[in-house]
């Protein structure tokens, strides 16, 4: 009786496959699916060697596919802007490796044309082993003057003591007898003055090296 039942089940399965009952592998072969092999237990008497029939004739079960995270390095690194005045920070270093008078210059953006608004430019100066040095400005240097230099201005800090400059700058001249000095000069153009600008400046640093 058992053998008869097994033969009957086999014949019924083969008839199902031949008649095309249920989706076949050809009808539904997505790469993200696998055969529902649980049907081996749904038909009594199936042996493991009938697995191929079950794989081809049983419904397909969808498997969710997951992709690895995208770790691709961007083809370029976003650049950052440095504002309307560009990269206007500079540094000057003078030591006693060169004898005599050493001259260095620093100017506002666009000089001798008008500087733009929104500037925040810093000059860092370091002097070692000098005899003396002098800070002056080229003829025609001018920073728009309003409210006692509270907006557009050039500010000095450090070993040269604090002082703030704006307006016509030809008259500003400072002499120092220090042999070593470190100071900064910061130029700021502030739109709070009604977006008024001027020619700007060229600062001249003369260092006397013994």
C-alpha positions in Angstrom: 0.0 0.0 0.0 2.9 2.4 0.8 4.6 1.7 -2.5 1.3 2.3 -4.3 0.8 5.6 -2.5 4.3 6.7 -3.4 3.8 5.8 -7.0 0.5 7.7 -7.1 2.0 10.8 -5.5 4.9 10.7 -8.0 2.5 10.5 -11.0 0.4 13.3 -9.7 3.4 15.6 -9.2 4.7 14.8 -12.7 1.3 15.6 -14.2 1.3 19.0 -12.3 4.7 19.8 -13.8 3.7 18.8 -17.3 0.5 20.9 -17.2 2.4 23.9 -16.0 0.5 24.4 -12.8 2.2 27.1 -10.7 5.0 29.4 -11.9 8.0 27.7 -13.3 11.7 28.7 -13.1 11.4 30.1 -16.6 8.4 32.2 -15.7 9.8 33.7 -12.5 13.6 33.5 -12.3 14.7 36.6 -10.5 18.2 36.5 -9.0 16.9 37.5 -5.6 14.7 34.4 -5.3 15.2 30.8 -4.1 13.0 27.7 -4.4 10.5 27.1 -1.6 11.9 23.6 -0.6 9.3 23.3 2.2 7.0 21.7 -0.3 9.0 18.5 0.2 7.0 18.1 3.4 3.7 19.0 1.7 3.4 15.8 -0.4 3.6 12.6 1.5 6.0 10.0 0.4 8.5 12.3 -1.4 12.1 11.3 -1.1 15.1 13.6 -1.3 15.9 12.5 -4.8 12.7 14.3 -6.0 14.2 17.6 -4.8 14.7 18.7 -8.4 11.0 18.3 -9.2 10.1 20.3 -6.1 12.6 23.0 -7.0 11.2 23.4 -10.5 7.5 23.1 -9.6 7.0 24.8 -6.2 6.3 28.5 -5.9 9.2 30.9 -5.6 9.9 32.8 -2.4 11.3 36.3 -2.8 14.5 37.1 -0.8 15.2 40.7 0.0 18.5 41.9 -1.4 20.7 44.4 0.3 23.5 46.3 -1.1 26.7 47.3 0.8 26.9 51.0 1.8 28.4 53.3 -0.8 32.0 54.0 0.4 33.1 55.5 -2.9 35.4 58.5 -2.4 34.0 61.6 -4.0 35.7 62.5 -7.3 36.6 65.9 -5.9 36.7 67.7 -2.6 34.4 70.7 -2.3 36.4 73.9 -2.2 35.7 76.7 0.2 35.7 80.3 -0.7 37.9 82.8 1.1 35.5 85.8 0.8 35.5 88.8 -1.5 39.1 89.7 -0.5 40.7 86.4 -1.3 43.4 84.8 0.7 44.8 88.1 2.0 46.7 86.9 5.1 50.5 87.2 4.9 53.6 86.9 7.0 57.0 88.6 7.0 60.1 87.4 8.8 63.4 89.3 8.9 66.5 88.2 10.7 70.2 89.1 10.6 71.1 86.7 7.8 71.0 89.6 5.4 72.9 92.8 6.4 71.8 96.4 5.6 68.3 97.6 5.0 65.6 95.1 4.2 62.4 96.4 2.8 59.1 94.5 2.8 55.6 95.6 1.6 52.1 94.7 2.3 48.9 96.1 0.7 45.2 95.9 0.9 43.3 93.8 -1.7 43.0 95.3 -5.2 45.5 98.1 -4.3 45.8 100.7 -5.9 42.2 100.2 -6.8 39.4 100.3 -4.2 39.4 97.5 -1.7 36.1 95.5 -1.4 33.9 95.3 1.6 34.1 92.3 3.9 37.9 92.1 4.3 39.6 90.7 7.3 43.3 90.5 6.4 46.1 89.9 8.8 49.9 90.5 8.4 52.1 88.7 10.9 55.6 90.2 11.3 58.6 88.7 13.2 61.9 90.6 13.4 65.0 89.2 15.1 68.5 90.5 15.4 67.8 93.9 13.8 69.1 97.3 14.8 65.8 99.2 14.2 62.8 99.2 11.9 60.3 101.7 10.4 56.7 101.4 9.4 55.3 103.8 6.8 52.8 104.0 3.9 53.0 104.7 0.2 51.8 108.1 -1.1 48.0 108.0 -1.8 47.3 105.3 0.7 43.8 105.9 2.0 41.2 103.9 4.1 37.7 105.3 4.1 37.3 107.3 7.4 34.1 107.6 9.3 33.4 107.6 13.1 37.1 107.6 14.1 38.0 104.4 12.3 35.2 102.3 13.8 34.5 100.7 10.5 37.2 100.5 7.8 40.5 100.4 9.6 44.1 99.1 10.0 44.9 97.9 13.5 48.4 97.2 14.9 48.9 95.0 18.0 52.0 93.4 19.6 55.4 94.8 20.2 54.7 98.0 18.3 51.9 98.9 20.8 48.3 99.3 19.7 47.4 101.9 17.1 44.5 102.2 14.6 44.8 103.9 11.3 42.3 105.1 8.6 41.8 108.1 6.4 44.8 109.6 4.5 47.8 107.5 5.7 50.8 109.3 4.2 51.2 111.1 7.5 51.5 107.9 9.6 55.1 106.9 10.2 56.5 105.0 13.2 60.2 104.3 14.1 61.3 101.6 16.5 64.7 100.9 18.0 63.9 97.3 19.1 66.2 94.5 17.9 63.5 91.9 18.3 59.7 92.4 17.7 56.6 90.4 16.8 53.4 92.2 15.8 50.3 91.9 13.6 48.5 94.4 11.4 44.9 93.6 10.7 42.9 95.3 7.9 39.1 95.3 8.2 36.6 96.8 5.8 33.2 97.0 7.5 30.0 97.6 5.4 28.5 99.4 8.4 29.9 102.7 7.0 27.3 102.5 4.2 29.4 100.3 1.9 31.9 103.1 1.3 35.4 102.1 0.3 38.6 103.8 -0.8 41.9 103.2 -2.5 43.4 101.2 0.3 47.1 101.2 1.3 50.5 99.9 0.8 52.4 99.5 4.0 56.2 99.7 3.8 58.4 98.0 6.4 62.1 99.0 6.5 64.4 96.9 8.8 67.9 97.9 9.5 70.1 94.9 10.1 73.6 95.5 11.6 
